């Protein structure tokens, strides 16, 4: 997650987008790897979206990833009280 955030803060948006594609693959195939990190992932995503200088294509990718999480880990989002911050963005 630290690496993805570093990519978003530089001119390497393409690497950040590819990183989110990797996270999508993890969600599809190895959701147990993502499960303990749902809260951190959502906070990272919301930070990226809130950054005014973030590329629009990257923001779309991040929002798509949050959608994946919402479909696959509904209970975790509710448990960690992440629904309101997501909807608020």
Secondary structure by P-SEA (a helix, b strand, c coil): caaaaaaaaccaaaaaaaaaaaaaaaaacccccccccaaaaaaaaaaaaacccccaaaaaaaaaaaaaaaaccaaaaaaacaaaaaaac
